[in-house]
Amino acid sequence: MVTGKNLSGDPHSPQHDIRLVGHRCDGSCQEALERAHLEPFKRRWSNPNDWPNGAVPVAGDDVVIDMAWDMIFDLEESPIYNMIQINGWVTFQNGDGSGNLHLRCKHMYVRAG
């Protein structure tokens, strides 16, 4: 679900506008995902050990979810990332009573996940 909810109350605020541009995968990214083997475990967004550099992404980062990853997004409120590229799987954690989870970024590319 994507909402254009304006939290500032100012109709001219940059938060007021939301633009979604869909691009269709022509087959190569979907075929690659079908051939990929997911790791035998799930990664957690909040766990620094589940990221290659040993740190949870911070505001302004470009985030890439590898094709073999099964990542669980478990932050109540993420910083605003510059870009998120999803090549594997990202699932929002649910059922723990935490309420809504917010993944925020300027650009998101869901390539095959």
Buried (B, 14 or more C-beta within 10 A) or exposed (E): EEEEEBEEEEEEEEEBEEEEEEEEEEEEBEEBBEEBEEEEEEBBBBEEEBBEEEEBBEEEBEBBBBBEBBBBBBBEEBEEBEBBBBBBBBEEBEEEEEEEBEBEBEEBBBBBB
